[in-house]
Amino acid sequence: MRKRGILNAELNAALSRLGHSDVVLVADCGMPAPAGVPVIDLAVVLGIPRFEQVLDALLDELVVESCTAAAEVRNTPAEAWLTGRFTGVKYISHAELKVLSGSAKLFIRTGEATPYANAALVCGVPF
């Protein structure tokens, strides 16, 4: 048994398959999952787990070179969650983010109920 890091076996395996420039969509519980993209559904009940918790766990495991969010996230608590972790967050419309999610290698659903708490993370490399 692992003693630290992501313990969810399905999520752990999916993260291990990611490569440079792959997109991971971390989503609130209301974001529609795109057809054909593997979904890891972590939501238990409304609000659990929180977007921030999942994002922090992912950032401990992944190299992320950029983050894209919906412009509608501005002036919400989720904006601070992103700008506190990433410099130069790119903003696109929520509709465009939904389209972008269709090209993701992985869609991770959280229990978050804060509007627009969604982020497309582009994987980097550690060298």
C-alpha positions in Angstrom: 0.0 0.0 0.0 1.2 3.5 -0.8 1.8 5.7 2.2 1.5 9.0 0.5 0.4 10.7 -2.7 -2.7 9.9 -4.6 -4.2 6.7 -3.3 -7.1 6.4 -5.7 -5.9 3.5 -7.9 -7.9 4.6 -11.0 -6.6 8.2 -10.8 -3.1 7.1 -10.0 -3.0 4.8 -13.1 -4.5 7.5 -15.4 -1.9 10.1 -14.2 0.9 7.7 -14.9 -0.2 7.5 -18.5 0.0 11.2 -19.1 2.7 12.8 -21.2 4.0 16.2 -22.2 1.3 18.5 -23.5 -1.5 16.3 -22.5 -4.5 18.1 -21.0 -6.2 17.2 -17.7 -9.5 18.9 -17.0 -10.2 19.3 -13.3 -13.9 20.1 -13.0 -16.6 21.1 -10.5 -19.5 18.7 -10.1 -21.6 20.6 -12.8 -19.2 20.5 -15.7 -20.5 18.1 -18.4 -18.0 15.3 -19.1 -17.1 15.2 -22.8 -17.8 12.1 -24.8 -14.8 9.8 -25.3 -12.6 11.3 -22.6 -11.8 9.0 -19.6 -13.6 10.3 -16.5 -12.4 9.9 -12.9 -15.3 10.8 -10.8 -14.2 11.7 -7.3 -17.4 13.4 -6.2 -18.9 11.9 -3.0 -21.5 14.5 -2.0 -21.9 18.2 -2.9 -18.7 19.9 -1.9 -16.6 16.8 -1.3 -13.9 16.6 -2.4 -13.3 20.3 -2.9 -11.7 21.6 -6.1 -8.7 23.0 -4.2 -8.0 19.7 -2.5 -7.9 17.8 -5.7 -5.9 20.5 -7.5 -3.3 20.4 -4.7 -3.0 16.6 -4.8 -2.5 16.8 -8.6 0.1 19.5 -8.4 2.0 17.3 -5.9 2.1 14.6 -8.6 2.3 16.4 -12.0 4.4 18.9 -13.8 2.0 21.5 -15.1 3.2 24.0 -17.6 0.0 26.0 -18.1 -3.5 26.5 -16.8 -6.6 27.6 -18.7 -9.9 28.6 -17.1 -13.2 30.1 -18.1 -13.2 33.9 -18.1 -16.4 33.6 -16.0 -14.3 32.5 -13.1 -13.1 36.0 -12.5 -14.4 37.6 -9.3 -15.3 34.1 -7.8 -13.4 32.3 -5.1 -12.1 29.9 -7.7 -10.2 32.7 -9.4 -8.0 33.0 -6.3 -7.6 29.3 -6.1 -6.1 29.3 -9.6 -4.1 32.6 -9.5 -2.6 31.5 -6.2 -1.1 28.4 -7.8 -0.4 29.5 -11.4 1.1 32.5 -12.9 -0.4 33.7 -16.2 -3.7 31.8 -16.1 -5.1 31.9 -19.6 -8.8 32.8 -19.8 -11.3 31.6 -22.5 -15.1 31.6 -22.5 -16.8 28.8 -20.6 -18.2 27.5 -23.9 -14.7 27.3 -25.3 -13.5 25.5 -22.1 -16.2 22.9 -22.7 -15.0 22.4 -26.3 -11.4 22.2 -25.0 -12.4 19.5 -22.5 -13.2 17.3 -25.5 -9.5 17.1 -26.3 -8.4 16.3 -22.7 -6.7 13.0 -22.0 -8.4 12.9 -18.6 -11.5 14.5 -17.0 -11.5 14.6 -13.2 -14.8 15.5 -11.5 -14.7 16.9 -8.0 -17.6 17.5 -5.7 -17.0 21.3 -5.9 -20.1 23.4 -6.1 -18.5 26.8 -6.7 -19.5 28.1 -10.2 -16.8 27.9 -12.9 -14.3 26.0 -10.7 -12.8 24.2 -13.7 -9.3 24.2 -15.0 -7.5 22.7 -18.0 -4.0 21.8 -17.0 -1.4 21.2 -19.6 1.2 18.7 -18.6 4.9 19.6 -18.7 8.1 17.6 -18.2 10.4 17.6 -15.2 13.5 18.3 -17.3 
